[in-house]
Amino acid sequence: MKLQNKIAVITGAGKGIGRAAAGLFLIEGASVVLNSRTKADLDSFVKENQVYKDKILTVAGDVSEEKVIEKIVKETIVKFNRIDILVNNAGFGKFDEMVNSSTKDFDDMFNTNVRSLYIITREFLPYMIKQKGGVVVNIASIAGKNGVPTASIYSATKHAVMGLSRSLMLEVRKHGIRVIAICPGSVATEFFRESPSDLSQNTMLASENIAETILYAIALPANATVNEIEIRPANPVKG
């Protein structure tokens, strides 16, 4: 097992990439702390994975609220006394031309996609530094490296995630901590059902593809790292 006895925290774990990663991590031997805004999604995951129930801790709540992050950190340390892997997956996008957007759209996206990622990472880092090891995985996007029409705010949040990831990697490598940014293209999740993509769902990536990519990156030997990964559909077709 590639993650035997590891403790992994995953935000946005109720659906899509986060949920797929949670399932894969359990199979690979990890214990998982899962966060989602929707408690019913977490409950259904636990029900589907009863064989691993003693290795699952769930914390429902919106990570844009700092008190929810405080609860995740506290409950993780109380139950497991450490953290080895943090997957910052929570995020969302609203799509429209900037002229039609609102300041609330901007604030909401930055609060979830950037501010919450910054706070939860900052709060877990002292534990990783004390342990002299850990992995932070930030789920960014191809939109974090390119401009996307009707996604100026969302793209700006993901560019911010890339900048934070690149800088943090250089700050914490001396502590044995790896920081990895994953930049998916189109993934067949609820997110892309609401986005303006015109690709066929059948030719998009699956959440499981991203979960396998995360596992590959974090399971590398401790003396090796990939700091950024772009993963795209092999042959996207308009549908």
Backbone bond lengths (Angstrom), bond angles and torsions (degrees), N, CA, C in turn:
res aa  C-N    CA-C-N  psi(-1)  N-CA   C-N-CA  omega(-1)  CA-C   N-CA-C  phi
1 M - - - 1.467 - - 1.527 110.01 -
2 K 1.320 116.98 133.73 1.456 121.45 -172.97 1.530 113.78 -78.81
3 L 1.345 116.84 -20.44 1.466 119.70 -176.80 1.529 111.96 -124.35
4 Q 1.303 116.24 30.86 1.460 120.45 -177.45 1.526 111.71 -54.84
5 N 1.340 115.76 125.34 1.470 124.03 176.84 1.523 114.78 68.11
6 K 1.333 117.93 12.71 1.455 120.73 176.52 1.531 110.17 -84.03
7 I 1.327 115.82 150.85 1.464 122.13 176.57 1.527 107.52 -110.50
8 A 1.319 116.03 119.75 1.466 121.17 -176.20 1.517 110.99 -120.20
9 V 1.313 116.39 132.50 1.465 123.11 174.69 1.521 107.86 -107.91
10 I 1.329 116.55 130.08 1.461 121.32 -178.70 1.522 109.14 -129.31
11 T 1.318 117.27 121.84 1.465 120.21 174.35 1.531 108.98 -92.40
12 G 1.316 115.46 157.38 1.464 119.48 -177.77 1.515 111.32 61.35
13 A 1.333 116.30 42.21 1.462 121.12 -171.53 1.522 113.92 -95.30
14 G 1.321 117.41 4.89 1.460 119.40 -176.75 1.509 114.15 -74.67
15 K 1.322 115.97 -30.21 1.464 121.19 -176.60 1.527 109.28 -142.58
16 G 1.311 115.37 172.07 1.446 122.82 166.73 1.519 115.39 57.09
17 I 1.319 115.46 -134.87 1.462 122.17 -174.26 1.523 111.58 -59.49
18 G 1.321 117.61 -45.49 1.458 120.84 -178.52 1.511 112.89 -61.19
19 R 1.311 116.43 -42.39 1.465 121.10 179.99 1.531 110.32 -67.57
20 A 1.327 116.34 -42.06 1.465 119.70 178.74 1.518 110.93 -63.22
21 A 1.329 116.80 -41.13 1.466 120.54 178.40 1.522 110.84 -64.02
22 A 1.325 117.09 -41.02 1.462 121.03 179.93 1.525 110.95 -59.88
23 G 1.325 116.63 -45.55 1.462 120.19 179.42 1.517 112.63 -63.30
24 L 1.314 116.41 -42.70 1.462 121.10 179.96 1.525 111.52 -66.98
25 F 1.328 116.79 -40.86 1.464 120.50 179.53 1.526 111.18 -61.56
26 L 1.334 116.89 -40.84 1.461 120.06 178.39 1.526 111.01 -61.91
27 I 1.321 116.48 -44.36 1.463 120.80 178.71 1.524 110.83 -59.65
28 E 1.342 115.59 -34.54 1.466 120.72 -177.11 1.529 112.99 -87.66
29 G 1.345 117.12 7.95 1.458 120.17 169.97 1.516 116.85 103.29
30 A 1.342 118.01 -0.45 1.462 120.50 -177.71 1.522 111.87 -82.84
31 S 1.333 115.48 158.15 1.461 122.10 162.68 1.514 106.46 -97.06
32 V 1.338 116.86 145.60 1.467 119.22 -172.66 1.525 111.70 -127.53
33 V 1.324 114.52 141.55 1.459 122.85 171.72 1.521 105.58 -111.51
34 L 1.321 116.42 117.91 1.459 120.81 -170.73 1.521 111.19 -115.39
35 N 1.305 114.92 133.02 1.465 121.28 177.79 1.517 110.33 -119.63
36 S 1.320 115.66 141.19 1.465 122.76 172.61 1.516 107.88 -156.44
37 R 1.312 116.26 152.53 1.463 119.28 174.74 1.521 111.31 -67.55
38 T 1.329 116.37 -26.83 1.466 121.43 -173.40 1.517 110.68 -104.65
39 K 1.319 116.85 108.34 1.465 121.69 -177.48 1.522 111.77 -61.05
40 A 1.324 116.91 -35.76 1.465 120.28 -178.70 1.527 111.57 -60.94
41 D 1.325 117.37 -34.04 1.462 120.32 178.03 1.523 111.16 -67.86
42 L 1.318 116.45 -39.69 1.467 120.30 177.28 1.525 110.95 -67.13
43 D 1.327 116.06 -41.72 1.468 120.32 179.55 1.529 110.77 -61.90
44 S 1.330 116.49 -40.47 1.464 119.51 -179.56 1.523 110.96 -67.98
45 F 1.344 117.09 -34.43 1.467 119.83 177.15 1.528 109.99 -64.34
46 V 1.323 116.78 -45.04 1.466 120.30 179.34 1.524 110.07 -61.43
47 K 1.318 116.90 -41.45 1.468 121.32 179.93 1.520 111.07 -62.69
48 E 1.322 116.24 -39.31 1.469 120.73 -179.44 1.529 112.28 -73.86
49 N 1.330 116.46 -17.04 1.465 120.42 -175.70 1.521 111.15 -124.99
50 Q 1.327 116.17 44.61 1.459 121.33 -176.83 1.522 113.34 -58.19
51 V 1.315 116.68 -30.55 1.465 119.75 -179.35 1.528 111.00 -63.46
52 Y 1.340 116.33 -22.01 1.465 120.97 -179.61 1.527 112.65 -108.85
53 K 1.316 118.39 14.34 1.463 121.16 -168.62 1.530 113.38 -56.32
54 D 1.324 117.50 -31.25 1.468 120.08 -179.46 1.525 112.28 -75.54
55 K 1.324 116.22 -8.06 1.469 121.01 -178.78 1.523 111.82 -109.49
56 I 1.347 115.37 12.39 1.470 119.98 -178.00 1.522 109.78 -121.92
57 L 1.324 115.68 129.49 1.461 122.73 171.11 1.514 107.09 -122.41
58 T 1.332 117.32 129.97 1.465 120.36 179.74 1.523 110.40 -115.38
59 V 1.332 114.71 141.95 1.462 121.69 176.68 1.526 107.41 -134.37
60 A 1.318 116.23 105.08 1.457 120.44 -179.70 1.524 110.35 -82.27
61 G 1.326 115.77 144.52 1.460 120.14 177.20 1.517 111.47 149.21
62 D 1.303 115.48 163.03 1.458 123.43 -178.16 1.527 109.25 -88.94
63 V 1.337 117.56 116.94 1.464 120.18 -176.11 1.526 113.25 -70.11
64 S 1.319 117.41 -6.82 1.466 117.93 172.59 1.526 111.12 -71.88
65 E 1.350 116.40 -11.31 1.464 122.22 175.64 1.533 108.32 -98.09
66 E 1.311 116.66 120.64 1.467 121.10 -173.62 1.527 112.20 -61.12
67 K 1.319 117.13 -29.99 1.463 119.05 -179.93 1.524 111.81 -66.61
68 V 1.329 116.73 -28.61 1.473 120.44 176.90 1.525 109.36 -69.71
69 I 1.317 117.18 -41.83 1.460 120.93 176.84 1.523 110.40 -61.65
70 E 1.317 117.06 -43.79 1.464 121.00 178.08 1.529 110.76 -57.35
71 K 1.330 115.94 -39.51 1.462 120.57 179.57 1.530 111.17 -67.54
72 I 1.332 117.18 -42.14 1.462 120.62 178.58 1.522 110.37 -59.45
73 V 1.317 116.20 -48.06 1.466 120.50 -178.25 1.525 110.96 -63.07
74 K 1.322 115.96 -48.56 1.466 120.06 -177.84 1.518 111.53 -60.78
75 E 1.331 117.37 -47.61 1.461 120.18 -176.06 1.524 111.77 -69.24
76 T 1.327 116.86 -33.14 1.465 120.08 176.54 1.522 110.61 -62.73
77 I 1.321 116.73 -48.46 1.464 120.62 -176.16 1.527 111.07 -70.69
78 V 1.332 117.03 -38.10 1.467 120.07 178.49 1.522 110.63 -61.80
79 K 1.338 116.93 -44.23 1.469 120.31 -175.62 1.527 112.81 -79.45
80 F 1.336 116.85 -42.37 1.468 119.72 -171.42 1.532 114.35 -113.64
81 N 1.316 116.77 -15.25 1.471 122.31 175.98 1.530 113.42 66.68
82 R 1.328 118.08 14.18 1.457 120.67 178.27 1.530 109.38 -169.96
83 I 1.316 116.61 170.80 1.454 122.93 169.25 1.520 107.46 -142.68
84 D 1.322 116.19 132.58 1.460 121.12 179.70 1.521 112.46 -108.11
85 I 1.327 115.85 -32.34 1.467 120.60 -174.34 1.521 108.67 -137.17
86 L 1.326 116.39 129.02 1.466 121.82 173.47 1.519 107.68 -119.69
87 V 1.323 116.63 119.57 1.465 121.71 176.74 1.522 108.35 -109.47
88 N 1.324 115.56 106.25 1.467 121.72 178.39 1.519 108.70 -86.43
89 N 1.323 115.00 93.63 1.458 121.17 -174.80 1.522 113.30 -110.68
90 A 1.331 118.07 -21.04 1.464 120.54 -176.45 1.529 110.20 -60.05
91 G 1.314 116.09 133.65 1.457 120.23 178.35 1.516 110.39 176.63
92 F 1.319 115.70 161.37 1.463 119.71 177.02 1.518 109.11 -155.30
93 G 1.336 115.08 168.17 1.451 119.28 178.71 1.519 111.59 -139.07
94 K 1.312 115.51 147.26 1.458 122.77 169.71 1.521 106.44 -118.42
95 F 1.309 116.53 135.20 1.455 120.41 -170.05 1.525 111.92 -119.53
96 D 1.319 114.75 122.89 1.460 122.52 176.39 1.517 107.04 -172.62
97 E 1.313 117.33 164.66 1.454 119.12 174.11 1.525 108.90 -66.39
98 M 1.319 116.16 147.56 1.455 120.39 -174.69 1.525 112.01 -55.97
99 V 1.314 116.59 -35.87 1.467 119.97 -177.56 1.528 111.58 -60.67
100 N 1.327 116.38 -23.61 1.471 120.84 -179.47 1.526 112.93 -100.18
101 S 1.325 117.62 2.29 1.462 120.78 -177.01 1.524 110.60 -86.16
102 S 1.316 115.20 172.39 1.469 120.86 179.91 1.527 109.84 -126.47
103 T 1.301 115.16 161.39 1.470 120.10 175.72 1.528 109.99 -62.06
104 K 1.333 116.75 -33.24 1.469 119.72 178.01 1.531 110.50 -64.03
105 D 1.341 117.00 -40.79 1.462 119.75 176.18 1.528 109.74 -56.26
106 F 1.319 115.55 -47.59 1.468 121.42 -179.54 1.525 110.47 -59.87
107 D 1.326 117.03 -51.40 1.462 120.87 -177.60 1.520 111.99 -62.55
108 D 1.337 116.84 -43.29 1.465 120.23 -178.09 1.527 111.51 -62.88
109 M 1.330 116.39 -45.04 1.466 119.23 -178.87 1.515 111.85 -67.72
110 F 1.329 117.55 -42.81 1.467 119.11 179.21 1.522 111.56 -68.40
111 N 1.325 117.68 -34.69 1.467 120.26 178.83 1.523 111.62 -63.02
112 T 1.332 117.15 -42.09 1.465 120.52 -178.44 1.518 111.64 -83.46
113 N 1.322 117.18 -48.23 1.464 121.05 -170.66 1.526 113.97 -77.40
114 V 1.337 116.94 -27.08 1.468 119.81 -174.81 1.530 111.81 -121.73
115 R 1.336 116.96 -55.73 1.460 119.84 -173.90 1.526 111.40 -61.12
116 S 1.323 117.59 -45.99 1.469 119.68 -178.64 1.526 110.73 -65.27
117 L 1.320 116.87 -37.74 1.469 121.09 178.08 1.522 109.73 -62.19
118 Y 1.323 115.76 -44.85 1.471 120.80 178.29 1.529 111.33 -60.19
119 I 1.334 116.95 -47.13 1.463 119.82 -174.72 1.524 111.60 -67.80
120 I 1.329 117.94 -47.00 1.468 118.85 -176.21 1.523 110.42 -67.91
121 T 1.327 117.29 -35.46 1.467 119.66 176.80 1.519 110.55 -66.13
122 R 1.321 116.44 -45.83 1.469 120.97 178.91 1.523 110.93 -57.70
123 E 1.330 117.23 -40.43 1.461 120.83 -175.84 1.527 112.80 -74.08
124 F 1.339 117.69 -29.11 1.457 120.00 178.77 1.536 112.95 -87.75
125 L 1.317 117.46 -20.68 1.462 119.85 -176.01 1.530 114.33 -57.03
126 P 1.342 119.87 -41.90 1.475 117.81 -179.90 1.528 113.59 -56.54
127 Y 1.330 117.02 -34.34 1.457 120.33 178.95 1.530 110.50 -69.49
128 M 1.334 116.74 -41.47 1.467 120.36 177.77 1.522 111.06 -65.93
129 I 1.338 116.16 -40.49 1.463 119.85 179.04 1.530 110.47 -63.03
130 K 1.322 116.33 -42.51 1.468 120.41 178.58 1.527 111.33 -63.08
131 Q 1.330 116.14 -37.05 1.470 121.33 179.55 1.531 112.38 -77.20
132 K 1.348 115.90 -15.39 1.468 122.11 -174.43 1.522 111.44 62.77
133 G 1.336 115.55 39.53 1.460 118.69 177.16 1.514 112.28 175.46
134 G 1.317 115.02 157.71 1.453 121.96 178.22 1.522 109.41 156.03
135 V 1.322 114.98 168.32 1.460 120.81 178.90 1.522 108.99 -133.89
136 V 1.321 116.01 130.87 1.462 122.22 173.08 1.522 107.44 -111.25
137 V 1.325 116.76 121.75 1.455 122.23 178.15 1.524 108.56 -113.37
138 N 1.318 115.97 119.07 1.458 121.37 177.97 1.520 109.66 -106.30
139 I 1.327 115.83 121.13 1.458 119.77 178.27 1.520 108.15 -83.76
140 A 1.311 115.16 104.08 1.464 121.39 179.16 1.525 107.94 -96.21
141 S 1.307 117.72 -128.43 1.467 121.21 -176.80 1.515 108.68 -176.38
142 I 1.315 115.84 158.23 1.467 119.88 168.05 1.525 109.07 -56.10
143 A 1.339 116.25 -31.03 1.473 120.77 177.92 1.521 111.93 -66.73
144 G 1.321 117.99 -12.20 1.447 121.63 175.56 1.521 112.91 -83.65
145 K 1.334 115.57 -3.06 1.467 120.58 -179.82 1.529 111.97 -125.95
146 N 1.326 116.08 -9.31 1.466 121.35 -177.98 1.526 110.01 -137.98
147 G 1.311 116.80 157.05 1.453 120.36 170.77 1.523 110.67 -79.12
148 V 1.323 115.98 145.70 1.467 121.16 -178.94 1.519 108.83 -133.96
149 P 1.326 119.68 119.51 1.469 120.68 178.58 1.526 111.07 -57.34
150 T 1.291 117.42 141.36 1.475 127.12 -178.52 1.527 112.28 69.09
151 A 1.336 117.40 8.50 1.464 119.88 -178.94 1.523 110.57 -131.76
152 S 1.317 117.07 36.55 1.467 119.16 -175.52 1.524 111.84 -62.17
153 I 1.326 117.50 -42.30 1.471 119.56 -178.69 1.523 110.43 -72.54
154 Y 1.327 116.59 -48.38 1.468 120.28 178.76 1.525 110.65 -57.19
155 S 1.333 116.08 -46.48 1.457 120.46 179.00 1.525 111.20 -60.75
156 A 1.323 116.97 -38.87 1.466 120.62 178.08 1.526 111.02 -62.86
157 T 1.337 117.48 -38.73 1.468 119.66 178.64 1.520 110.83 -64.66
158 K 1.313 116.39 -39.87 1.462 119.28 -177.71 1.527 111.89 -76.15
159 H 1.338 117.68 -30.18 1.462 119.61 170.01 1.534 109.85 -62.37
160 A 1.323 116.03 -38.75 1.469 120.16 177.81 1.523 110.72 -63.63
161 V 1.323 116.86 -41.16 1.467 120.67 177.83 1.523 110.55 -61.40
162 M 1.323 116.73 -40.28 1.463 120.02 178.89 1.527 110.83 -64.93
163 G 1.328 117.09 -43.88 1.462 120.19 179.21 1.510 111.96 -62.99
164 L 1.331 116.22 -43.11 1.466 120.47 178.04 1.525 110.28 -62.60
165 S 1.327 116.79 -44.04 1.465 121.17 -177.41 1.520 111.33 -62.76
166 R 1.326 116.45 -45.70 1.470 120.75 -177.62 1.528 111.18 -63.73
167 S 1.321 116.51 -42.14 1.460 120.19 -179.20 1.522 111.28 -70.67
168 L 1.332 116.52 -44.42 1.464 119.98 -178.57 1.523 111.08 -63.41
169 M 1.312 117.51 -38.07 1.458 120.75 178.13 1.516 111.11 -54.43
170 L 1.316 116.04 -42.46 1.464 120.79 -179.18 1.530 111.98 -73.00
171 E 1.324 116.72 -27.98 1.465 120.78 -179.60 1.524 112.35 -74.16
172 V 1.323 116.99 -40.62 1.471 119.56 -167.24 1.520 114.79 -106.72
173 R 1.310 117.88 -1.89 1.466 118.63 -180.00 1.524 110.99 -60.96
174 K 1.328 117.45 -29.71 1.477 120.77 179.31 1.523 112.02 -65.71
175 H 1.330 117.20 -16.47 1.468 121.70 177.50 1.530 112.06 -97.10
176 G 1.327 116.70 6.18 1.462 119.58 -178.09 1.511 113.22 79.60
177 I 1.333 116.53 16.88 1.465 121.58 -179.01 1.523 109.02 -101.07
178 R 1.324 116.01 131.45 1.456 121.50 178.20 1.528 109.66 -103.24
179 V 1.320 117.12 142.11 1.461 123.06 177.80 1.522 107.87 -124.78
180 I 1.317 115.48 124.67 1.464 121.36 -172.75 1.517 109.76 -128.51
181 A 1.315 116.94 129.96 1.464 121.83 174.61 1.527 108.53 -105.43
182 I 1.325 116.51 125.12 1.460 122.35 176.56 1.529 107.75 -103.49
183 C 1.324 116.09 127.50 1.471 121.30 -176.51 1.531 109.94 -117.81
184 P 1.330 117.79 87.29 1.465 119.42 179.41 1.522 111.81 -76.37
185 G 1.330 114.82 150.24 1.454 120.78 164.16 1.518 108.59 -82.54
186 S 1.310 117.74 -143.24 1.468 121.69 -176.63 1.520 111.31 -70.80
187 V 1.335 115.72 126.42 1.463 122.50 179.31 1.526 108.11 -122.24
188 A 1.313 116.81 136.13 1.468 121.49 -176.85 1.525 109.96 -76.70
189 T 1.339 116.02 77.65 1.462 122.73 177.21 1.523 108.69 -127.58
190 E 1.338 115.32 178.75 1.458 120.11 175.92 1.530 110.94 -57.21
191 F 1.331 116.70 -34.14 1.465 121.51 -179.03 1.517 110.56 -56.18
192 F 1.331 117.30 -48.79 1.460 119.73 -175.97 1.522 112.92 -80.17
193 R 1.308 117.26 -11.25 1.461 118.30 171.67 1.524 110.54 -74.89
194 E 1.330 115.39 -21.74 1.458 120.23 -179.23 1.524 112.51 -101.20
195 S 1.325 117.22 -10.64 1.466 121.35 -178.22 1.528 109.52 -88.88
196 P 1.337 117.07 168.89 1.458 120.00 -176.48 1.523 114.38 -81.97
197 S 1.326 120.11 18.10 1.457 121.60 -178.85 1.521 110.66 -63.65
198 D 1.343 116.45 140.48 1.459 121.01 177.66 1.524 111.74 -108.08
199 L 1.337 116.93 16.28 1.452 120.66 -179.75 1.516 111.54 -81.59
200 S 1.317 115.78 149.87 1.456 121.01 173.71 1.516 109.81 -65.80
201 Q 1.325 117.36 132.52 1.467 121.18 178.30 1.522 110.99 -57.82
202 N 1.330 116.42 -31.65 1.459 120.33 -176.72 1.523 113.12 -69.20
203 T 1.337 117.48 -18.96 1.461 119.79 -179.23 1.528 112.04 -106.31
204 M 1.325 117.43 0.43 1.453 120.63 175.02 1.528 110.44 -76.26
205 L 1.310 115.86 166.47 1.452 120.72 170.72 1.524 110.18 -67.13
206 A 1.317 116.51 156.47 1.462 121.89 172.65 1.526 109.36 -99.22
207 S 1.327 116.10 155.11 1.469 120.02 177.13 1.522 111.09 -54.85
208 E 1.326 115.65 -35.91 1.464 120.29 -179.38 1.531 111.64 -63.83
209 N 1.344 116.84 -31.27 1.475 119.65 176.47 1.524 111.11 -62.09
210 I 1.332 115.89 -40.96 1.466 119.88 -179.69 1.524 110.16 -71.12
211 A 1.327 116.51 -38.85 1.469 120.23 177.53 1.527 110.61 -59.76
212 E 1.325 117.47 -42.98 1.466 121.52 178.56 1.527 110.79 -64.90
213 T 1.330 116.68 -35.14 1.462 120.73 178.05 1.523 110.69 -65.97
214 I 1.334 115.74 -43.35 1.470 120.24 177.06 1.525 109.97 -60.32
215 L 1.331 116.29 -46.38 1.465 120.42 -179.29 1.522 110.62 -60.01
216 Y 1.323 116.99 -44.53 1.467 120.36 178.48 1.526 110.53 -55.17
217 A 1.333 116.24 -46.68 1.463 121.07 -174.68 1.525 112.12 -67.12
218 I 1.327 116.82 -41.91 1.466 119.13 -175.16 1.524 112.70 -82.27
219 A 1.336 116.63 -17.68 1.464 120.03 -177.81 1.529 112.80 -92.06
220 L 1.327 117.17 2.51 1.459 119.76 174.75 1.527 110.16 -62.23
221 P 1.320 118.29 155.53 1.467 119.79 175.15 1.525 110.74 -55.21
222 A 1.323 116.61 150.56 1.460 121.77 -174.13 1.525 113.44 -60.00
223 N 1.326 117.03 -21.85 1.470 119.70 -178.97 1.529 112.59 -91.68
224 A 1.328 116.95 9.19 1.463 121.13 -179.06 1.521 109.58 -132.66
225 T 1.319 115.90 150.07 1.464 119.00 177.04 1.517 110.49 -152.10
226 V 1.304 115.70 153.11 1.460 122.13 162.82 1.524 104.74 -113.03
227 N 1.320 117.45 128.82 1.460 117.30 -175.51 1.523 112.86 -95.42
228 E 1.339 117.56 -17.78 1.459 121.19 175.70 1.522 109.90 -145.89
229 I 1.321 115.88 138.50 1.461 121.02 175.46 1.533 109.02 -133.18
230 E 1.307 116.49 125.93 1.464 121.58 168.73 1.517 107.28 -98.37
231 I 1.311 116.73 131.53 1.457 120.80 175.60 1.524 107.90 -133.00
232 R 1.323 115.47 127.38 1.462 121.90 -174.82 1.518 110.38 -128.98
233 P 1.330 117.06 160.80 1.466 119.25 170.85 1.520 109.96 -60.00
234 A 1.326 117.22 138.69 1.461 120.97 -176.89 1.530 111.21 -67.20
235 N 1.316 116.71 -38.25 1.467 119.94 -177.05 1.517 109.72 -146.51
236 P 1.335 118.03 72.27 1.469 119.79 -178.50 1.509 112.53 -66.87
237 V 1.320 114.77 138.56 1.470 121.21 -178.48 1.509 109.05 -127.02
238 K 1.313 116.39 135.21 1.458 119.20 176.71 1.512 109.91 -68.80
239 G 1.348 114.12 139.05 1.454 118.35 -176.10 1.517 111.56 -122.13
